[in-house]
Structure formats: structure tokens, C-alpha cells
Amino acid sequence: MFSLKDKVSLITGGNGGIGRGIAIGYANSGSKVAIVGRNQEKSKGVKEEILSTGGSAESFYCDVADYKSVEKCVSSINDKFGDVNILVNNAGIGIRKKEPQELSPEDWRTVMDTNLASMHYFSSLLIDQMKKNKSGKIVNIGSMLSIFGASHAAVYAASKGGVVQYTKSCAVAWAKYGIQVNAILPGYITTNLTDGFRSNFPEEAALVTSRIPSERWGVPEDLAGTAIFLASESSNYVTGASVAVDGGYSVRG
């Protein structure tokens, strides 16, 4: 029930961090993986990593904040693999300032376009394929800041809060077509994105660590099992859910 054999998965930001962890997990479960990102060298590296263990993968360039680039990318993936069965909207960036008013209009647009608008672009372009096949899985990657606020990450938090609401709306709209849409809310995961937080805001990072019942930050591989579940037939009656994978961070009083 957890097999992804012969399924085609598209993972934005699949060339590093959480996206890489999910890409490798999907490949190990039998999926053909389309690794989407701007850094072609990194994408090819993950592709080669998957191929070296007998998996199936290809890398594709895309600026996820640019609709025309997304259109071209989706077309290339369809040419290579056929219809996409699984979409993981994972691409994301963060711009940190001490307080919200320090964010420029350009900062705001950049984060919102990358973290939130891109989800709509990919989902909208793939929905007809999934409707035709009467099945599909969309997994959107949120954050602990989908739930909590942070003075240093106002636009990131706003975008990730939007991920949860977009997930719910799409789940309601597309359930009748046999398509499930869910979100994963990662806790504090050690990636290049969070390295900046830990070095620039050491006091806040120490507070985060002290709150985690598991007493450690997560690693990208910690997300793979949940992502596989939400992409497999095992989750056919799960839709609109937001699943925290956070070592207990969000439930601690």
C-alpha cells in the first residue's frame, strides 16, 4: 500500500534539504522522480545519487516564481515521463529581518511568489492530468510558522500560513475527482535554509531546541515517511490535513 511503483512524482526544490530527502524516499519506493529547481548542478547531483542506487530520476530547470517557466517545466516533464501522479510543492525561501516593517515590497513579493504562488502555478497546470486519471496526490510543504508567529520571519510565516489554507481549499475542490491534497508542517529541520537562522539568531535557536521534546532538530530524511504515506494509496481517504513532523514541538505546552 505504500508503494509508489511506476508513479511519476514532481518535486519542486527537490535538489536540497527536505526536497532532496523526499526525492530519494520516493525513488526508493519506486517512483520516477522529476527534480525541479533553479540550481542545475545541485539538481543533477540528486539525480545521479538516485540513479546510482537503481532509481529513476531526471532534473529540470525552473524558476518556480515565473509562471511561464513553470509551464515550460511541466511540459518538459510530461514529454519525459508522461502524466504526473504526485506533486510535491516544496520550493521555498526565507528573508529574515529583525521586525516586519523592515521587509521591503520586493522582499514580500519574492517570498510570496516563491513559497505560495508557485504552489498555485504547479497545481493548476497539473490538475487536468490528475482529473483525467481520476487520481492524484498533492503534498504541500508548510512549516511550524504555518502555526506560530515569528518577529524575524513575518513574510515567511505569512506565506506558510497561506499554504495551509490553500491546501484546504484545493482539498475541498478536488476530492470529487479522486485527488487528495495535504500538507506537511516540518518542525525545525537542519538545512541550508535554517543554518542562517541558527547563526544569525542564536538565542532564538536555543529556545527552539529547548522546546523540542525529542531534544534534537530534525533531518530531511525524517520527512520522507510521511511524504510517502501522503503520496501512496494508503492515504486515499486523507485530504485537507496538515501533518506536523516536528519531534513534538507544536504540542508542547
C-alpha positions as CSV (number, residue, x, y, z in Angstrom):
1,M,0.0,0.0,0.0
2,F,3.0,2.3,0.4
3,S,4.5,1.5,-3.0
4,L,5.0,4.3,-5.5
5,K,6.0,1.9,-8.2
6,D,5.5,3.4,-11.7
7,K,4.2,6.7,-10.4
8,V,5.6,9.9,-11.7
9,S,6.4,12.5,-9.0
10,L,7.4,16.1,-9.4
11,I,9.2,17.7,-6.5
12,T,9.9,21.5,-6.5
13,G,13.1,22.4,-4.7
14,G,14.0,18.7,-4.9
15,N,17.7,19.4,-5.2
16,G,18.4,20.1,-1.5
17,G,17.2,19.8,2.1
18,I,13.7,18.5,2.7
19,G,13.1,18.2,-1.1
20,R,16.1,16.0,-1.6
21,G,15.1,13.8,1.3
22,I,11.6,13.3,-0.2
23,A,13.0,12.8,-3.7
24,I,15.3,10.0,-2.5
25,G,12.5,8.4,-0.4
26,Y,10.1,8.5,-3.4
27,A,12.7,6.9,-5.7
28,N,13.4,4.2,-3.2
29,S,9.6,3.5,-3.2
30,G,9.6,3.0,-6.9
31,S,8.6,6.4,-8.2
32,K,10.1,8.1,-11.3
33,V,11.2,11.4,-9.9
34,A,11.3,14.8,-11.6
35,I,13.7,17.0,-9.6
36,V,12.8,20.7,-10.2
37,G,15.0,23.6,-9.2
38,R,17.0,26.6,-10.4
39,N,20.4,25.3,-9.4
40,Q,21.0,22.8,-12.2
41,E,24.3,21.5,-10.7
42,K,22.6,20.6,-7.5
43,S,19.6,19.0,-9.3
44,K,21.9,16.9,-11.4
45,G,23.7,15.8,-8.2
46,V,20.5,14.4,-6.7
47,K,19.6,12.8,-10.0
48,E,22.9,11.0,-10.1
49,E,22.5,10.0,-6.4
50,I,19.2,8.3,-7.3
51,L,20.4,6.7,-10.5
52,S,23.4,5.2,-8.6
53,T,21.1,3.2,-6.4
54,G,18.9,1.9,-9.3
55,G,16.2,4.6,-9.2
56,S,14.7,6.6,-11.9
57,A,15.1,10.4,-12.0
58,E,15.6,13.4,-14.2
59,S,16.4,17.0,-13.4
60,F,14.6,20.0,-14.8
61,Y,15.3,23.7,-14.6
62,C,12.6,26.0,-13.3
63,D,12.1,29.4,-11.7
64,V,9.0,28.5,-9.7
65,A,8.1,32.1,-9.2
66,D,7.7,32.6,-13.0
67,Y,4.5,31.2,-14.5
68,K,6.0,30.8,-18.0
69,S,9.0,29.0,-16.6
70,V,6.6,26.6,-14.7
71,E,4.6,26.0,-17.9
72,K,7.8,25.1,-19.8
73,C,9.0,22.8,-17.0
74,V,5.7,20.9,-16.7
75,S,5.7,20.4,-20.5
76,S,9.2,19.0,-20.4
77,I,8.4,16.6,-17.6
78,N,5.3,15.4,-19.5
79,D,7.5,14.8,-22.5
80,K,9.9,12.8,-20.5
81,F,7.7,10.8,-18.1
82,G,4.1,11.3,-19.2
83,D,1.4,12.4,-16.8
84,V,2.4,13.5,-13.3
85,N,0.7,11.5,-10.5
86,I,2.3,13.1,-7.5
87,L,3.1,16.8,-6.9
88,V,5.2,18.0,-4.0
89,N,5.2,21.7,-3.7
90,N,8.3,22.1,-1.6
91,A,10.3,25.1,-3.1
92,G,10.7,27.9,-0.6
93,I,12.9,30.7,0.6
94,G,13.0,32.9,3.7
95,I,14.0,36.5,4.1
96,R,14.7,37.4,7.8
97,K,14.6,40.9,9.3
98,K,14.5,41.8,12.9
99,E,10.9,43.2,12.6
100,P,8.2,43.0,10.0
101,Q,8.4,46.7,8.9
102,E,12.0,46.2,7.7
103,L,10.8,44.0,4.9
104,S,10.7,45.8,1.5
105,P,8.0,45.4,-1.0
106,E,10.4,43.4,-3.1
107,D,11.2,41.1,-0.2
108,W,7.5,40.5,0.3
109,R,6.8,39.7,-3.4
110,T,9.9,37.4,-3.7
111,V,8.9,35.2,-0.8
112,M,5.2,35.1,-1.6
113,D,5.8,34.3,-5.2
114,T,8.3,31.5,-4.4
115,N,6.6,30.0,-1.4
116,L,2.9,30.4,-2.2
117,A,2.2,31.5,-5.8
118,S,4.3,28.6,-7.1
119,M,2.0,26.1,-5.5
120,H,-0.9,27.5,-7.4
121,Y,1.0,27.5,-10.7
122,F,2.1,23.9,-10.5
123,S,-1.2,22.6,-9.1
124,S,-3.3,24.5,-11.7
125,L,-1.2,23.2,-14.5
126,L,-1.3,19.6,-13.4
127,I,-4.9,19.3,-12.2
128,D,-6.3,18.4,-15.6
129,Q,-3.9,15.4,-15.9
130,M,-5.0,14.2,-12.5
131,K,-8.7,14.7,-13.2
132,K,-8.3,12.7,-16.4
133,N,-6.7,9.9,-14.5
134,K,-9.3,10.2,-11.6
135,S,-6.5,10.2,-9.1
136,G,-3.6,12.3,-7.9
137,K,-1.7,13.3,-4.8
138,I,-0.6,16.8,-4.0
139,V,1.7,17.3,-1.0
140,N,2.4,20.9,0.1
141,I,5.2,21.7,2.4
142,G,4.4,24.2,5.1
143,S,6.2,25.0,8.3
144,M,5.9,25.4,12.1
145,L,5.4,29.0,11.1
146,S,2.2,27.9,9.5
147,I,1.0,27.8,13.1
148,F,3.2,30.1,15.1
149,G,4.4,33.7,14.5
150,A,8.0,35.0,14.5
151,S,9.0,38.6,14.5
152,H,12.1,37.9,12.4
153,A,10.2,35.9,9.7
154,A,6.9,37.7,9.1
155,V,6.6,37.2,5.3
156,Y,7.8,33.6,5.5
157,A,5.2,32.9,8.2
158,A,2.5,34.6,6.2
159,S,3.4,32.5,3.1
160,K,3.4,29.3,5.1
161,G,0.1,30.1,6.8
162,G,-1.3,30.5,3.3
163,V,0.0,27.1,2.4
164,V,-2.4,25.5,4.9
165,Q,-5.4,27.5,3.7
166,Y,-4.6,26.8,0.1
167,T,-4.3,23.1,0.9
168,K,-7.7,23.0,2.5
169,S,-9.4,24.9,-0.4
170,C,-7.9,22.6,-3.0
171,A,-8.8,19.5,-1.0
172,V,-12.4,20.6,-0.9
173,A,-12.4,21.4,-4.6
174,W,-10.7,18.3,-6.0
175,A,-11.8,15.5,-3.7
176,K,-14.7,14.6,-6.1
177,Y,-12.1,13.8,-8.8
178,G,-10.2,11.3,-6.6
179,I,-7.4,13.8,-5.8
180,Q,-6.1,14.2,-2.3
181,V,-4.3,17.4,-1.2
182,N,-2.5,17.5,2.1
183,A,0.3,19.5,3.8
184,I,3.3,18.5,5.9
185,L,4.4,21.0,8.5
186,P,8.1,20.3,9.2
187,G,9.5,21.2,12.5
188,Y,12.9,22.7,12.9
189,I,15.0,20.8,10.3
190,T,18.7,21.1,9.7
191,T,19.0,22.5,6.2
192,N,20.9,25.3,4.4
193,L,17.7,27.5,4.9
194,T,17.8,27.1,8.7
195,D,21.6,27.4,9.1
196,G,21.2,31.1,8.6
197,F,18.6,31.3,11.4
198,R,20.8,29.3,13.8
199,S,23.8,31.5,13.1
200,N,22.1,34.9,13.0
201,F,19.6,34.3,15.8
202,P,21.4,32.0,18.3
203,E,19.2,32.9,21.3
204,E,16.0,32.1,19.4
205,A,17.6,28.9,18.0
206,A,18.5,27.8,21.5
207,L,14.9,28.4,22.7
208,V,13.6,26.3,19.8
209,T,15.9,23.4,20.7
210,S,14.9,23.6,24.4
211,R,11.2,23.3,23.4
212,I,11.6,20.1,21.2
213,P,10.6,17.0,23.3
214,S,12.8,14.8,21.0
215,E,15.7,17.0,22.1
216,R,17.1,17.4,18.6
217,W,16.5,19.2,15.4
218,G,15.2,17.0,12.6
219,V,17.0,16.0,9.4
220,P,15.4,15.9,5.9
221,E,15.1,12.1,6.0
222,D,12.7,12.5,8.9
223,L,10.1,13.8,6.4
224,A,10.3,11.0,3.9
225,G,8.0,8.5,5.6
226,T,5.1,11.0,6.0
227,A,5.6,12.2,2.4
228,I,5.5,8.6,1.1
229,F,2.3,7.9,3.1
230,L,0.6,11.0,1.7
231,A,1.6,10.1,-1.9
232,S,0.5,6.5,-1.7
233,E,-2.8,4.6,-1.8
234,S,-2.6,4.3,1.9
235,S,-3.8,7.9,2.2
236,N,-6.8,7.8,-0.2
237,Y,-9.2,8.9,2.5
238,V,-6.9,11.6,3.9
239,T,-7.4,15.1,2.4
240,G,-7.1,18.6,3.6
241,A,-4.9,17.5,6.5
242,S,-1.8,19.3,7.8
243,V,0.6,16.9,9.4
244,A,3.2,18.2,11.8
245,V,6.5,16.3,11.6
246,D,8.3,18.2,14.4
247,G,9.6,16.0,17.2
248,G,6.7,17.1,19.3
249,Y,7.5,20.9,19.1
250,S,3.9,22.0,18.3
251,V,2.2,20.1,21.1
252,R,4.4,21.1,23.9
253,G,2.7,23.4,26.4
